[in-house]
Amino acid sequence: MTDVKALVAEEGRHEARDLHRGLKDRHIQMIALGGAIGVGLFLGASRAIAVAGPGLLMSYALGGLIVFFIMRALGELLLYRPVAGSFATYAEEFIGPFAGFATGWSYWFTWVTIGMAEITAVAVYVHYWFPELPQWIPALTTLAVLYAVNRISVALFGELEFWFALIKVVTIVAMILIGLAIIFFGITPLGRTASFSNLWSHQGFMPFGILGVVMTLQIVMFAYQGVELIGVTAGEAQNPEKVLPNATNSIIWRILAFYIGALVVMMALVPWNELKPGISPFVFVFERIGIPGAAGLINFVVITAAASSCNSGIFSTGRMLYTLAQFRQAPQAFGKVNRHHLPANAITFSAGLMSIGVLLNYVVPEQVFTWVTSISLIGALWTWSVIVIAHLGYRKAVAAGQAKAVAFRMPGAPYMNWVVVAFMVAVGALLALDPSTRVALYVAPVWFALLGIGYRMSRSESRPLP
């Protein structure tokens, strides 16, 4: 344990020397908000509504409650040691070396797969306006621009992500406000049928029973994926003692308000059984309201949502590879920073692998998005479980006088830690029920077997840092 603590402390000193704390409070809040509000809401909500009806709100509320405890556990750990390695570092210190190794590489792999999906999504959405444009051009252009931004400075990345997220937030807020005006004042032709009673008037609030609600949990948890990005920003946050608790507390309430608020208004405006699984509920509702060019507007918003997610992916994968290199669990070239204090080699390698997404889209265009997002969810479930288990180890270390206590604490520990872990296992099991998501359960054992081999190889090398 002493060697691990010394290694973790040395990693923190390396980050203090190498990385630049250029992310402000507004950047960090929008990075996490932008990471968690994306195509899961703008496109995936229609599929979830078809499975659960208005009962989907219960699924989002339950998922949000679980995410709340995850974020409070992460916030407590972040205040204890605000480093870019975040949950991988905490797993190394409070669970064990393999947990740190597996978490770092799994989180890296998660965001690489998400990046593949998102650049492909951008290409498909651009094709809506330019059907003759070869699909690989917008995909490559998007990746190249985001890669360049991530190579220039962390402040520029934060600024771009701030505006990406702001576009999504403004769209959601506008939809909620316009919808409420229609419901309460009966404006537009839609006002004659819009009512909150639509939430329970069409075969009930849970038309498919509690099973329908349960079956949407994997869709809901995929939608929440990215909220933990606050942890990856810790090593480059200005005034982390103040910024990180504020961001952790506020982000989950904002996400719940946006997700549940938007879904309540949409299903009040248009009965849930009129929404089509293959069409964005935002596009459908805006068209029913009569807003000119609604499809084009939402298409633009979804493009920014996909680009935002890819942008976050390039950022997080670069920082995770940097941390793995510090622990000598990845090639040492990934642990070097450029003159802008950025892990340039790690960013370049991650972005390069994301470009495989264009090829996959060409080979298996119908399945690639579902496959890679399901695989990414396995990585997220692992990461979230590791966060709350590492938090248990941290609390034990505090009780034993081996770690300093912080004022920002997770409520309900240690019992809620195990509730969260059980919930993650249940969501993972639900992937087996859908043939399109079952592929993730085939990939998972192969991936962890590779991690076991990689870990044994890394242990054969010298552990101390230079």
DOTIMI-523592 format. One record per residue (C-alpha): x, y, z; residue in one letter. Coordinates in steps of 0.2 Angstrom, whole numbers, padded with zeros to 4 digits, always signed. Layout:
% DOTIMI-523592
XYZA...
% end
This chain:
% DOTIMI-523592
+0000+0000+0000M+0014+0012+0004T+0022+0009-0013D+0005+0013-0022V+0002+0028-0011K+0020+0034-0016A+0017+0031-0034L+0000+0040-0034V+0008+0055-0025A+0022+0055-0038E+0009+0055-0052E+0001+0071-0044G+0018+0080-0044R+0020+0075-0062H+0003+0082-0067E+0006+0098-0057A+0022+0100-0067R+0015+0095-0084D-0003+0100-0085L-0010+0118-0085H-0025+0122-0075R-0034+0131-0088G-0052+0125-0086L-0064+0137-0077K-0080+0133-0067D-0091+0136-0082R-0080+0125-0093H-0081+0111-0081I-0100+0112-0079Q-0103+0112-0097M-0091+0098-0101I-0100+0087-0090A-0117+0093-0095L-0112+0092-0113G-0105+0074-0111G-0121+0068-0103A-0134+0077-0114I-0132+0071-0132G-0139+0059-0145V-0146+0048-0130G-0159+0062-0127L-0161+0069-0145F-0162+0053-0154L-0163+0038-0141G-0178+0045-0131A-0190+0040-0145S-0185+0022-0144R-0186+0022-0125A-0203+0030-0125I-0210+0016-0137A-0204+0003-0124V-0210+0011-0108A-0222+0025-0112G-0223+0039-0100P-0216+0027-0087G-0199+0031-0094L-0199+0046-0082L-0197+0033-0068M-0183+0025-0076S-0174+0042-0079Y-0178+0047-0061A-0171+0030-0054L-0155+0032-0065G-0153+0050-0060G-0154+0045-0041L-0140+0032-0044I-0129+0044-0054V-0131+0057-0039F-0123+0045-0027F-0109+0040-0040I-0106+0059-0042M-0105+0062-0024R-0093+0048-0021A-0082+0055-0035L-0083+0072-0029G-0077+0067-0012E-0062+0058-0020L-0059+0073-0031L-0057+0084-0016L-0045+0072-0008Y-0034+0071-0024R-0039+0082-0039P-0029+0073-0053V-0032+0070-0071A-0031+0051-0069G-0046+0052-0057S-0055+0036-0055F-0041+0026-0062A-0029+0034-0049T-0042+0031-0035Y-0044+0013-0041A-0025+0010-0040E-0024+0018-0023E-0039+0011-0014F-0043-0006-0023I-0027-0012-0031G-0015-0010-0046P-0025-0021-0058F-0041-0011-0054A-0032+0005-0059G-0025-0003-0074F-0042-0010-0080A-0051+0006-0076T-0039+0017-0085G-0039+0006-0101W-0057+0002-0100S-0062+0021-0099Y-0050+0025-0113W-0058+0011-0124F-0075+0017-0119T-0072+0035-0126W-0063+0028-0141V-0079+0018-0146T-0090+0033-0142I-0079+0044-0153G-0081+0031-0168M-0100+0032-0166A-0101+0051-0165E-0090+0055-0180I-0100+0043-0190T-0116+0051-0183A-0110+0069-0189V-0107+0062-0206A-0124+0055-0207V-0132+0071-0201Y-0122+0082-0213V-0128+0070-0227H-0146+0077-0223Y-0141+0093-0231W-0128+0087-0244F-0134+0070-0250P-0121+0069-0264E-0106+0073-0252L-0096+0057-0248P-0099+0052-0230Q-0081+0050-0226W-0077+0069-0229I-0088+0076-0215P-0082+0062-0203A-0064+0066-0207L-0066+0084-0206T-0075+0084-0189T-0062+0073-0182L-0048+0084-0189A-0055+0100-0182V-0058+0093-0165L-0041+0085-0164Y-0033+0101-0169A-0043+0110-0155V-0037+0098-0142N-0019+0100-0148R-0019+0119-0146I-0024+0122-0128S-0035+0115-0114V-0043+0132-0113A-0048+0132-0131L-0055+0114-0129F-0065+0120-0114G-0072+0135-0123E-0077+0125-0138L-0086+0112-0127E-0094+0126-0118F-0102+0133-0133W-0106+0115-0140F-0116+0112-0124A-0124+0129-0123L-0132+0125-0140I-0140+0109-0133K-0145+0118-0117V-0153+0132-0126V-0163+0120-0138T-0170+0110-0123I-0174+0126-0113V-0183+0133-0128A-0193+0118-0131M-0198+0117-0113I-0203+0135-0112L-0213+0135-0129I-0221+0119-0123G-0227+0126-0107L-0234+0141-0116A-0244+0130-0127I-0250+0119-0113I-0255+0133-0101F-0261+0146-0114F-0268+0135-0128G-0258+0144-0142I-0255+0136-0159T-0266+0122-0166P-0257+0110-0155L-0264+0119-0139G-0281+0111-0142R-0275+0094-0137T-0259+0098-0127A-0262+0093-0108S-0252+0085-0094F-0266+0072-0094S-0258+0065-0109N-0245+0057-0097L-0259+0045-0091W-0273+0046-0103S-0267+0034-0116H-0266+0016-0108Q-0260+0023-0092G-0244+0030-0085F-0235+0013-0087M-0244+0005-0103P-0231-0009-0103F-0230-0011-0084G-0215-0011-0073I-0206-0022-0085L-0206-0009-0099G-0198+0004-0086V-0185-0009-0082V-0181-0013-0100M-0176+0005-0103T-0163+0006-0090L-0149+0002-0101Q-0155+0016-0113I-0156+0028-0099V-0139+0024-0092M-0131+0026-0109F-0139+0043-0110A-0131+0048-0093Y-0114+0042-0099Q-0101+0056-0098G-0107+0064-0082V-0091+0058-0074E-0080+0069-0086L-0079+0081-0071I-0066+0068-0064G-0055+0069-0079V-0055+0088-0079T-0049+0088-0061A-0030+0089-0065G-0033+0105-0076E-0047+0114-0066A-0044+0131-0058Q-0046+0132-0040N-0052+0113-0039P-0057+0115-0020E-0071+0127-0025K-0075+0122-0043V-0077+0103-0041L-0090+0103-0027P-0100+0116-0036N-0099+0107-0052A-0103+0090-0044T-0118+0096-0034N-0126+0106-0048S-0123+0095-0063I-0134+0081-0058I-0149+0092-0054W-0147+0101-0071R-0146+0085-0081I-0162+0078-0072L-0171+0095-0075A-0167+0094-0093F-0170+0076-0096Y-0186+0074-0086I-0192+0092-0090G-0190+0089-0108A-0198+0072-0108L-0213+0078-0098V-0217+0093-0109V-0215+0083-0125M-0227+0069-0120M-0239+0082-0113A-0238+0091-0130L-0240+0075-0141V-0247+0058-0134P-0233+0046-0132W-0241+0033-0144N-0240+0046-0158E-0221+0048-0157L-0211+0037-0169K-0196+0026-0163P-0186+0031-0178G-0188+0049-0178I-0181+0062-0165S-0195+0067-0153P-0188+0085-0154F-0190+0085-0173V-0208+0077-0172F-0214+0089-0158V-0206+0105-0167F-0215+0100-0183E-0232+0098-0174R-0230+0115-0166I-0227+0122-0183G-0210+0129-0181I-0202+0132-0199P-0187+0122-0203G-0188+0112-0187A-0180+0096-0195A-0165+0107-0201G-0164+0115-0184L-0163+0099-0174I-0152+0091-0187N-0139+0105-0183F-0141+0103-0164V-0139+0084-0166V-0123+0088-0176I-0116+0099-0161T-0121+0085-0149A-0111+0072-0158A-0096+0083-0161A-0097+0088-0142S-0096+0070-0137S-0082+0066-0149C-0073+0082-0142N-0075+0076-0124S-0069+0059-0130G-0053+0065-0137I-0050+0075-0121F-0053+0061-0109S-0044+0048-0119T-0028+0058-0120G-0028+0062-0101R-0032+0043-0097M-0017+0037-0108L-0006+0051-0099Y-0010+0044-0082T-0008+0026-0088L+0009+0031-0094A+0014+0039-0077Q+0010+0022-0069F+0020+0013-0082R+0005+0004-0088Q+0006+0012-0106A+0020+0017-0117P+0030+0031-0110Q+0028+0041-0125A+0010+0044-0120F+0016+0052-0103G+0025+0066-0112K+0017+0084-0114V+0021+0097-0127N+0025+0115-0125R+0006+0119-0122H+0006+0107-0107H-0005+0094-0117L-0002+0075-0118P+0000+0077-0137A+0005+0059-0141N-0009+0052-0131A-0021+0063-0140I-0015+0059-0157T-0015+0040-0154F-0033+0041-0147S-0039+0052-0161A-0031+0041-0174G-0040+0025-0168L-0057+0035-0168M-0055+0037-0187S-0058+0018-0188I-0076+0023-0185G-0078+0029-0203V-0072+0012-0210L-0084+0003-0198L-0098+0014-0204N-0094+0009-0222Y-0094-0010-0218V-0108-0012-0206V-0118+0005-0207P-0134-0003-0199E-0126-0010-0184Q-0111+0000-0180V-0119+0013-0169F-0129+0001-0158T-0114-0010-0156W-0101+0003-0151V-0113+0012-0139T-0117-0005-0131S-0099-0009-0129I-0096+0008-0122S-0110+0006-0109L-0100-0009-0102I-0085+0002-0099G-0096+0015-0091A-0104+0002-0079L-0087-0004-0074W-0080+0014-0071T-0095+0019-0061W-0094+0003-0050S-0075+0006-0047V-0079+0024-0042I-0090+0019-0027V-0079+0004-0023I-0064+0015-0022A-0074+0027-0012H-0077+0013+0001L-0058+0010+0001G-0055+0029+0004Y-0067+0030+0019R-0058+0015+0027K-0041+0024+0024A-0048+0039+0032V-0054+0029+0047A-0037+0021+0049A-0029+0038+0048G-0020+0034+0031Q-0029+0047+0021A-0036+0065+0025K-0054+0068+0026A-0063+0081+0016V-0079+0091+0020A-0088+0086+0004F-0095+0069+0008R-0106+0056+0000M-0122+0053+0009P-0128+0035+0013G-0111+0027+0013A-0107+0013+0014P-0124+0005+0010Y-0128+0016-0005M-0111+0011-0012N-0117-0007-0013W-0134-0002-0020V-0125+0007-0034V-0114-0009-0038V-0130-0020-0038A-0139-0008-0050F-0124-0008-0062M-0124-0027-0062V-0143-0027-0066A-0141-0015-0080V-0127-0025-0088G-0138-0041-0087A-0152-0032-0096L-0140-0030-0111L-0142-0049-0114A-0161-0047-0117L-0159-0037-0134D-0150-0046-0148P-0143-0029-0154S-0135-0025-0138T-0130-0043-0133R-0114-0041-0143V-0107-0030-0129A-0107-0045-0118L-0097-0055-0130Y-0084-0042-0132V-0083-0039-0113A-0074-0055-0108P-0062-0054-0123V-0058-0036-0118W-0054-0041-0099F-0044-0056-0105A-0033-0044-0115L-0032-0033-0100L-0026-0047-0089G-0012-0051-0102I-0008-0033-0103G-0007-0031-0085Y+0005-0046-0083R+0016-0038-0096M+0016-0021-0088S+0021-0029-0071R+0036-0037-0078S+0043-0019-0081E+0050-0008-0068S+0037+0001-0058R+0045+0017-0051P+0042+0033-0060L+0057+0043-0068P
% end
